[in-house]
Amino acid sequence: MNIRETDLPGIGRKFHISARSGDQMIVIVHDDGRRECYHFEEGNLDEARSMITLDDDEARMAAAIIGGMTYKPTAVETMEMALDDLIIEWYRVQSDDQAVGRTIGELNVRQNSGATIIAVIQKNHMKYVNPGPDIVLLAESMLVVAGERSQQKLFKNLIKNGGE
């Protein structure tokens, strides 16, 4: 899958998604929370096959369904068991989190939570895969974290309270 993002000044942001099947989808996220989703056949971006407009609540519910949060297919359950309860979560660092401005090493993430930060994506789109202890956590950074459920809970608390 390939995803391209484009800012639409005064409107919001456009996401162009190319699926492995060849289908194309364009999602426009409006500043007011509305989402417009357009589906195109492979190679034909001139005419949408279908279109739907969702308000913010509807879009979030659809995302939960697509993302498997409301129903988990049997194959996914089997894969999770094979990974021995390993969970990968995405966290956005909030501006009021105590971890802001501190490094991964200062927080002793692995020692204090048992979880591992496998990627940091900063607001300016700078990406660190398998980040070292010297990476500073900034507000609005996205953290991709691997760990068991209890470790994820400790990690979330560590980011919020800075290990205090």
C-alpha positions as CSV (number, residue, x, y, z in Angstrom):
1,M,0.0,0.0,0.0
2,N,1.2,3.5,-0.8
3,I,-0.2,6.6,0.9
4,R,0.5,10.2,-0.2
5,E,-0.6,13.2,1.9
6,T,-1.3,16.7,0.6
7,D,-2.2,19.8,2.6
8,L,-5.3,21.6,1.3
9,P,-5.1,25.1,2.7
10,G,-8.4,26.3,4.1
11,I,-9.9,22.9,3.6
12,G,-7.8,20.2,5.5
13,R,-5.7,17.4,4.2
14,K,-5.9,14.9,1.3
15,F,-4.8,11.3,1.5
16,H,-4.3,9.4,-1.7
17,I,-4.2,5.6,-1.0
18,S,-3.0,3.1,-3.5
19,A,-4.0,-0.4,-2.4
20,R,-2.1,-3.6,-3.4
21,S,-5.2,-4.6,-5.5
22,G,-4.7,-1.5,-7.7
23,D,-7.7,0.3,-6.4
24,Q,-7.3,3.9,-5.4
25,M,-9.0,5.8,-2.6
26,I,-8.8,9.5,-1.9
27,V,-9.8,10.6,1.6
28,I,-10.2,14.3,2.3
29,V,-10.2,15.2,6.0
30,H,-11.9,18.6,6.3
31,D,-10.9,21.0,9.1
32,D,-14.4,20.7,10.5
33,G,-14.0,16.9,11.0
34,R,-15.9,15.7,7.9
35,R,-14.4,13.0,5.8
36,E,-15.0,12.5,2.1
37,C,-14.0,9.1,0.7
38,Y,-13.7,8.6,-3.0
39,H,-13.0,5.1,-4.6
40,F,-11.4,4.9,-8.1
41,E,-10.6,1.9,-10.3
42,E,-7.0,1.1,-11.1
43,G,-5.5,3.7,-13.4
44,N,-8.6,5.9,-13.7
45,L,-8.6,8.9,-11.3
46,D,-10.9,10.9,-13.6
47,E,-14.2,9.4,-12.4
48,A,-14.9,8.1,-8.9
49,R,-16.7,4.7,-8.7
50,S,-18.2,5.7,-5.4
51,M,-18.2,8.4,-2.7
52,I,-19.3,8.7,0.9
53,T,-19.2,11.6,3.3
54,L,-18.9,10.8,7.0
55,D,-19.0,13.2,10.0
56,D,-16.2,12.8,12.7
57,D,-18.0,10.2,14.8
58,E,-19.0,8.1,11.8
59,A,-15.4,8.2,10.5
60,R,-14.0,7.1,13.8
61,M,-16.4,4.2,14.0
62,A,-15.6,3.1,10.5
63,A,-11.9,3.3,11.3
64,A,-12.5,1.1,14.4
65,I,-14.3,-1.4,12.2
66,I,-11.6,-1.4,9.5
67,G,-8.8,-1.5,12.0
68,G,-10.2,-4.5,13.8
69,M,-11.1,-2.8,17.0
70,T,-14.7,-4.0,17.1
71,Y,-14.2,-7.4,15.5
72,K,-11.0,-9.3,15.2
73,P,-10.8,-11.9,12.4
74,T,-9.7,-15.4,13.5
75,A,-6.4,-15.2,11.5
76,V,-5.4,-12.0,13.4
77,E,-6.2,-13.7,16.8
78,T,-4.0,-16.7,15.8
79,M,-1.2,-14.3,14.8
80,E,-1.4,-12.5,18.1
81,M,-1.2,-15.8,20.0
82,A,1.9,-16.7,17.9
83,L,3.5,-13.4,18.9
84,D,2.9,-14.5,22.5
85,D,0.7,-11.5,23.5
86,L,3.0,-8.9,21.9
87,I,1.0,-5.8,21.2
88,I,2.1,-2.9,19.0
89,E,0.5,0.5,19.9
90,W,0.8,4.0,18.5
91,Y,1.0,6.9,21.0
92,R,0.9,10.6,20.3
93,V,3.0,12.6,22.8
94,Q,0.8,15.3,24.2
95,S,2.2,18.8,25.0
96,D,1.4,18.4,28.7
97,D,3.1,15.0,29.0
98,Q,6.0,15.0,31.4
99,A,8.1,13.1,28.9
100,V,8.3,16.1,26.5
101,G,11.8,17.3,26.0
102,R,13.3,14.2,27.6
103,T,15.3,11.5,25.9
104,I,14.4,7.8,25.7
105,G,17.5,7.1,27.8
106,E,16.5,9.6,30.5
107,L,13.1,7.9,30.8
108,N,14.7,4.5,31.0
109,V,11.8,3.3,28.9
110,R,12.7,-0.4,28.7
111,Q,13.8,-0.7,32.3
112,N,10.8,1.3,33.7
113,S,8.1,-0.3,31.5
114,G,9.4,-3.4,29.7
115,A,8.1,-1.9,26.4
116,T,10.3,-1.0,23.5
117,I,10.0,2.1,21.3
118,I,10.4,0.7,17.8
119,A,9.9,4.0,15.9
120,V,9.5,7.7,16.6
121,I,7.8,9.9,13.9
122,Q,8.1,13.6,14.7
123,K,5.6,16.3,13.7
124,N,7.9,17.5,11.0
125,H,7.8,13.9,9.6
126,M,11.4,13.1,10.7
127,K,11.4,9.3,11.3
128,Y,13.6,7.3,13.6
129,V,13.3,3.5,13.3
130,N,14.7,1.6,16.2
131,P,15.6,4.9,18.0
132,G,18.6,5.1,20.3
133,P,18.5,6.4,23.9
134,D,19.6,9.9,22.8
135,I,16.3,10.6,20.8
136,V,14.4,13.5,22.5
137,L,10.6,13.1,22.7
138,L,8.8,16.1,21.4
139,A,5.2,17.2,21.7
140,E,3.0,15.8,18.8
141,S,5.6,13.0,18.1
142,M,4.1,9.6,17.3
143,L,5.6,6.7,19.1
144,V,5.3,3.1,17.9
145,V,5.8,0.8,20.9
146,A,6.0,-3.0,21.3
147,G,5.2,-4.8,24.5
148,E,2.7,-6.9,26.4
149,R,-0.5,-5.2,27.6
150,S,0.8,-4.6,31.1
151,Q,4.0,-3.1,29.7
152,Q,2.0,-0.8,27.4
153,K,0.1,0.4,30.4
154,L,3.3,1.2,32.3
155,F,4.7,2.9,29.2
156,K,1.6,5.1,28.8
157,N,2.0,6.1,32.5
158,L,5.7,6.8,31.9
159,I,5.1,9.1,29.0
160,K,2.3,11.0,30.9
161,N,4.1,11.3,34.2
162,G,7.8,11.1,33.1
163,G,8.6,8.3,35.5
164,E,7.7,10.4,38.6
